[in-house]
């Protein structure tokens, strides 16, 4: 067995503890013994060293035993998923593309864009909906084996190992995945009677224009490329899958995720996006003026005048009550290139500079330095001047 395929002893111990199996003493220092709490006749041993000559045998045996304990069938998908959970606990963000009956391949553009936009939209949703100054680094996302059934593209999102607790608790990742899929489902059901009606309904569901553009935009959206390949594609959907180990004792409605059908999505007219963005800006009543502030932003794009467009999520380490839109003044080419890189990978970035925001207006940031540049000055409450 290659080292990269070895699941550490500690991971198996944690897994059996999560499903309630009891560890018993062993006279042999080579093994730990775990017993099914419902039947003392069902038990297993785990070699304590990955170099043990029997480790590969017991790794396979204990993986299948965990499937039994989790009431999961021994399918290829379940075995692969459990192995991934044992290596790093994760949740799956799933994109599904269904081809026409006479097609057995998927256009590269579509296969690349659907999971990319799904990931971008969820990362943006997660960062703007959580109130704990959290972001999901792109490094936490990993492409998994494709699955049987049309073209199923699962992407795992690594999560921190949750501690064992007396009361099962739904993880923050699980909560936000449920909310995200519910939001996209609501978005797909909003009619297009008029640009104003559409904008009002989107805002009533608290869906950001950035996410609308990812799914519906006239340029580089899921809807655009679905329309481009309409003759080859029957449908697109997105969904999720939880962690059988982390979610073991949760109620069924917290374990299972809806699948959102994107089969009927069509690009919206530019007017719809413009009206939505205008109403978003006017509805945000934040007012502030700060100098030398550290501002955490999500880069939404770059315009042809040399400015970057942002969503501001926190200032000087404090989450803003309502994330708001802002733009930089004209940037140097070197800074534009850096922002372009952040825009492509979707990561949050911290900028240092002066920020001004009036009620119902786009904020403006005069940027001194970026996250990876040295900052010589320190923050001081004396340089904050709130706008009246």
HELIX and SHEET records of a PDB file:
HELIX    1   1 UNK A    3  UNK A    5  5                                   3    
HELIX    2   2 UNK A    9  UNK A   18  1                                  10    
HELIX    3   3 UNK A   55  UNK A   69  1                                  15    
HELIX    4   4 UNK A   76  UNK A   87  1                                  12    
HELIX    5   5 UNK A  108  UNK A  129  1                                  22    
HELIX    6   6 UNK A  138  UNK A  140  5                                   3    
HELIX    7   7 UNK A  172  UNK A  188  1                                  17    
HELIX    8   8 UNK A  195  UNK A  204  1                                  10    
HELIX    9   9 UNK A  209  UNK A  216  1                                   8    
HELIX   10  10 UNK A  222  UNK A  228  1                                   7    
HELIX   11  11 UNK A  252  UNK A  255  1                                   4    
HELIX   12  12 UNK A  270  UNK A  283  1                                  14    
HELIX   13  13 UNK A  333  UNK A  345  1                                  13    
HELIX   14  14 UNK A  381  UNK A  383  5                                   3    
SHEET    1   A 3 UNK A  22  UNK A  24  0                                        
SHEET    2   A 3 UNK A  31  UNK A  35 -1                                        
SHEET    3   A 3 UNK A  43  UNK A  47 -1                                        
SHEET    1   B 5 UNK A 141  UNK A 143  0                                        
SHEET    2   B 5 UNK A 151  UNK A 158 -1                                        
SHEET    3   B 5 UNK A  90  UNK A  99 -1                                        
SHEET    4   B 5 UNK A 233  UNK A 241 -1                                        
SHEET    5   B 5 UNK A 260  UNK A 261 -1                                        
SHEET    1   C 6 UNK A 288  UNK A 302  0                                        
SHEET    2   C 6 UNK A 308  UNK A 315 -1                                        
SHEET    3   C 6 UNK A 318  UNK A 328 -1                                        
SHEET    4   C 6 UNK A 363  UNK A 370  1                                        
SHEET    5   C 6 UNK A 348  UNK A 357 -1                                        
SHEET    6   C 6 UNK A 288  UNK A 302 -1                                        
END                                                                             
